[in-house]
Amino acid sequence: MKKFKVSILILLALILFSSNIAMASEDFDPQKWSRSSSGEGVWIDAVFNPNQVDDDTIKFQVYLTTHSGNLLDLDFNQILEVKTNLGEVSSNDIEWKWERKSSHHPAGIIKVNNKNKKLFNISTKFIEVTFVDIRDVKHTLKWKLKIKNNGNYAYIANASSGTVSVVDTKKHQVIKTIKVASQASHGLAVDTLHNQLYIGDYKDGNLYVFSLPEGKLIKKMYVGSPVHGIDISPDNKYLYLAGGSKGGSGDVLVVDTEYNRVVKKIITNGAGHINFSPDGKYAYVSNVDHDEITVINTITQEVENKVKVGDGPNEAIPSLDNRYLYTANFNGGTMTVVETGTWETKLTKKIDEGTHGIIISPDGKYIWLTNRGSNTITIVNMNNYKVVKELRINGHANHLSMSPTGDFVYISDVRDNQVVVFDTKNFTKISEFNVGNEPHEIVFN
């Protein structure tokens, strides 16, 4: 049988295989997710369906073809290697299981341990399977991945009650409350690489690490500094802690998330909140008392620049292409636009009273800002910086975060201890719900 005929039969088998397992998405295309290799009279066809990955196992369906010899004589458990951009998989976590024992047309399944999503998460960029030696030929099959955060849950830091509210975002309902300390930090972060939730306390200088999804405390670290703002690098390898201003340390602490230990202290002028550039090369630290943004090079973990902006910058966030940096200036009620190529201020625009939180929509069209002094949310067009909409809530609009899909926005109301939900298509309120006392930052996972 010619090779192209074999491939057609294999493709039909893959389609049947997929349908028997109840495909998780109609977007799955066996041709797109099939990989092939051949050499010395052996053909390998493998399919990987990312929609069928669960919390424990990654599976690859493999079909082999030869017209000479017996492929069943090979010990596939000894010749298989699997790796991702996160690292190489231990041989103890790889299992080969025969599905069809045929000397010339066998089929099998590769099972890879994915417990706690350690291999397959939003930080995974590729996954690679290698058959090290089949008749002196090495076969490597590679799948490039772009895994999105589904945003099924939201985590909200409640400072005064010292808790985290866990929210089911499909229902916009609190389903769990995690007790942290007597007073929690304003910021929090989710580490999708190790399935951990980080939050600090501003009073005693501790950092708390909780397992996800259980919400169990797995480590309490004394970091020797109040914890105000928290953010995690895009690769989930480092956590940056802002020590706060007016009584805070003004330092930025860098935590290695694999070992959960402080590896660096960086001195700034009163660090409030932190955000990373999309490529993770820079951390932008807002120094509200000194009207500047400290730019930290995350490779050297040193201060690279200090940029003067508006009066009282509470938070700074980069554009999706990192060409511009936008700051919400609380004291001035303004937004400053900085060109990152020169670190020069392009403009400072009046927004409202007490401009506090700032985000950019996933499509890069709008900037959303909360104004704590006027109880409003301002939506700005990113092309011309004109205000396209102003929304109002009953209490004080504090921080805000947009769902990964871009369908809705959560806004913390620090006065009424609520979260208000707005639809992003027509800018209307769709829900509100109570959380703990003094809600601040929100993260989706």
N, C-alpha and C positions, 0 to 999 in steps of 0.2 A: 504493500500500500504506500502511495506517495505521501510525502510529509504534509502537503496542504489538506489532503483528505483526512489524515489523522487529526489535524488541528480542528477541522470542522466538527468531527465527531466529539472531540474533547470539549469544544465550546458548547455543543448541545448538551453534553453531560453536565457541564458546569451550570448551565441554565436550570436543568432539572434538579441538580443538587441544591441550588439556591432556593428554588421554589419549595422544596421539601422542608426547608428549615424556616419557612415563613419570613420572607424578606422584610427587614425593618423599614426599608425606604424604596420607593419606586425609582429613585435616582440611581440605584445600583445597576451598573452595566458590566456584565462579565468580561466583555472585550477590553474595557477600560482598565479593569483591575486584574487582568490576566498577564502573566509574565512567562516568557519561554527562554530556553537555552538548549543547546545541543552540542554534541562532540563525541567522537569515537563510537558512532552508531547508537547513541542514546539521546532521546529527546525528553525534555522535562517541560511540562506545562503546570503552572501553579496559579491559583486564584486566591485573592485575599478580599474578603468583604468587610470593610470597616464598620458597616452598619450592624454587624453581628458580634462585635467585640463586647464582652461583658466585663464586670469588675474583676473577674478571676482568670479568664483565659482568652488568648488570641489564637485563632485557628487559620491554617492554610490548607486548602485542598490541593493535593498534588497528583498528577497523572504522569506516568512514565511509559516510554515506548522503546522497544529494541527489537531487532530481528535476529540477534545472536546472543547466546549466553543466557544466564538466569539472573535477573535483577534481585530475586528473593535471597540470593546468597549474601547480599550486602547488609551490613549492620548500620542502618541509617542513624541510629542514636549516636553512633561514634563519628559520623562524618558531617553532622549538621552543626552550623553556627548561625546565631541570630544576633543582630545588633541594631541599635537605633542611634540617633544623634545624642541620646542621653547616656549611651555606653553599651558595652557588650553584655549579652545575657549569659548567665552561668549555664553550663551544660546540665546541671541538675534541674534547671527550670525549663528544659526543652524535652519534649517527648514525641517520638514517631510511633504512629499506630497504623497498621495495615488495614485498609478498607476492602481491597480486592487483591487476593494473592494469585497472581498470574505471572508466569516466568517472563513473558514478553510485553504484557500490558497491565502491570500492577498499578494500584492506586493507594494512596495513604493520606493521613492527616497529620500535620505538624501542630502540636499543642504547646503553647508558650505561656508560662505562668505570668499573669498580669494582676496578681493580688494587689488590692488597693490602688489600681490603675497606675502602677509604678512605671509601666512601659508605654501605655497608650493614654495620653492626656494632651491637653492643649499645647504642651511644650514639645511634643513629638513632631519632628519635621520629616523623618523618613524611617522606614523599617526595612531591613535587609536580611535575606535568607541565603546562606551559602551552603552548597553541597561540596565539601572540601575535596573529595577525591572519588570520582566515579570513572573508573578505567583511566586513571591518570589525568582526568580533566576536572578543573574547578569550575563550578557553575554558581554564579551569583545573580540573584533576583532582587530587584529593589523597587519599593513603592514610595513615592513622595506623598506626603500628607499635609493637609491643612485642616486641623481639627479645631472646631469652633466651640467656644464656651456656650453651653445651651441656656445658661441663666435661669435654671429651674428654681434656684434658691437665692435669697438675698440675706445678707448679714448686716445688722445695724448696731453701731456702737452707742450705748446709752450711758453717758458719762456719770451723771449723778446717782443713778441706781446701780452702777457698776456691773452692767449686764450686756449681753448681746442678744438681740431679737433675731430669730431665724424665721424667715418668711417663705411660704410657698407662693411663688410669683404667678402661678397659673390661677390661684384663687385670691391672691393678695391678702393672705391671712397669716398671722403669726402662728407657727406650729410648735415652737420651742423657745425657751429662754435659758441662756447659758449664764450662770453666775460667774463673775470674774473676780471682783474685789469690791472694796467699799466705794471706789471711784475709778472709773475706766478711762482710758485714753480716748481722745476724740477720733483717732484713726484706728483702722484695723486692716488686715490683709489676709487673703487666701492664697496658700501655696498649693497649686494644682499638681506640682511635681511630687510632693510628699503627702498630699492630702491633709494639710494642716491649716488651722486658723490661728492667726497671731493677733493679740491685742495686749495693750499695756495698762498700767495704772499711773496716773499723773502724780499721785500722792507719795507712793513708797518706792518708785523706781524699779518696778518689776515688769518683766515681759512674760506673758502666759501663752502656752502653746496647747491647742486643743486638737484632737483627732477629728477628722471628718469622714463620714457624716455623723458619727456618734456624738460628737461634742463633749468628749471626755478629756479632762486635763491630763496631758502627758508630760508636761514640763513647766516648771516655774523658775525663771531666771532672774537673778538680781543683776541689773545692768548699771546700777550706780547713778542713774540719771532719771528725772521725770520723763515719761513718754507721752508725747502729745500727738504728733502726726506719724503715720506709718505708711510705707509703700513697699512693694516688692518688685524686683527687677523682672523684665519680660521673660527671662529664662528661668525665673523662680529660684535662682541660686543664692541671691542675696536680699536681705531685708534691711531697709534703711529706717532708722528711728530718729524722729526729730524731737529734741529736748524741750522745745517751746521757748517762749519769751516771757519777760516780766516775772522773774522768779524761777524760770526754767534754766537749764544749763546752757542753752544755746548751742549745744553740740549735736552732731549727727553721728549715731552709732551704726556700724555695719555688722550685720549678723549673718553668719554662714548657715543656710537653712538645712544643710545635710547633717551638720553636727550640732546645730542650735547653740552657737557660741559667738560672742562678740570678737571680731577680728580686726576692727579698726575704729578709731575715734577721729572725727574730722571737726575742727573748730569752725563755727560760723557765727554770724551776728544775730543770734536769737531765732533758731530754726522753728518754723511753725508747721508747714505742711510740705510734702515732697511728692513730686511726680517724675516719671522717667520718660526719656525720649523713646519713640517707637522701636528704635534699634537697640535700646538699652545702653548706649554709650555714655549718656549723660543723665545725671540726676539734677532736677531743678528744685532748689530749696528756697522757700519764701521766708524772708526775714522782715517781718511786719514792722518791727521797731526802727529799722534802718532804711526802709524804702528801697530795698534791693533784692535781687535774686542771686543766690550763690549757685554757680554752675560747677558741678563736681564731675570730673572724669572718672567713670566707673571702672576703667581698666587700671589706672594708677591709684584710684581712690584718693585723689588729691583735688583741692580747689583749683579750677582752671580759670575761672573768671567771676567777676561780680558786676552785675548789671543794674544800674539805677532805673527804677520804674516809678509808678505813681505812689500816692500817699497811703502807706499801710497795706502792702500786698499780702493778702492772706493765702492765696494759692496761685500757682502758675502751671499751665498745661500747654504742651506743644501741639502744633498742627500735625495731621496724619503723616505729612511728608517731612516734618521737623524743620521746615523753612522758617516758621514763625513760632514765637512764644507769646502766650496770652496770659495776662495776670488780672486777677480780681482784687482791686484795691479798696479795702474796707473803709479806711478813714476818708478817702477822697470820693468814694462812691463812683469809681471810674474803672475802665479797662484799658490796660496798656498793651500795645502790640510791639514786639521786638523782633527784628530780623536776626536770625541765629547765625547767618553768614558773617555778619559784622558786629553783632551784639549791640546794635544801635536801635534806639527807640524810633519806631515809625510813626506812632501816634498814641495819644492818650485821650480816650473818649468818655464823656460823662454818661453814666448809666442810670444810677438812682442812689438812694441812701443806704449806706452800709453794704456795699457789694462784697459778697463773702465767698460764695462757691462758684465754680466754673467747670463746664465740661464741653466737649465737642461731639456732635452727633457722628455715629459710625460712617455715615456717607460723606462727611466732611463739608456739609452745607451750612450748618448752623452752630453758633456758640450759644450755650444756655448759661445764664448767670442768675444767682439768687441774691436778693437784696434784703438783708435782715432788718434794715431800718424802715423799709416801706412795705414789707410783707409782699413783695412782688418777685416775679421771675421775668427776666428780660431775655428775649430771643433775638439774636443778631445774625444777619446774613454775612457769611464769611467772605464773600466776594467784594462787597462795598461797605461793610461794617455799618449798615443801616439797620435800625430796629424794625423787625417785621411783626413782632407780637409782644404784648405784655400781659402776663397772667397774674392773678392775685389769689392769695390764700388768707385764711382768718388769722393765723398766728405768724411766727417769725420764720421766714424761709431761710434755712441754714445751709446745709450741704445738699448736693444732688448727684444722682448717678443714673445713667441710661442703661437699659437692658442691652445685652450683647446683640440682640436682633435689631435694636433701634426702634422698637415698637412703642415703648413707654418709658417714662422717667419717674423715678422715685425722688421725692423732696422731703427732707427731714424738717419738721416743724418743732423748733427748739422750745417754743413757748407752750404749746398745747400737747406736747409729747405724742405727736402723730407723724405718720408718713402719708403724704398726699401723692396720688398717682395721676399723671397726665398722659393722655394719648398724644403721640408725636405727629400724627398725620393731620389731625384737625385742631390740636392744641386745646382739647377739652379735658376736664377732670373726669376720671372714670372710677376712682375709688379713694378711700382714705381709711386708715386703721390705726389703732392705738399701739404704741410700743412702750419702752421704758422711759424713765425720766431723763430729759435732756438728750435727745437723739442727735447724733452728728453724722459721721461718714457712713456710707453705704457701699457694699461690694456685692457683685453678683457672681454666682458660681453654678 
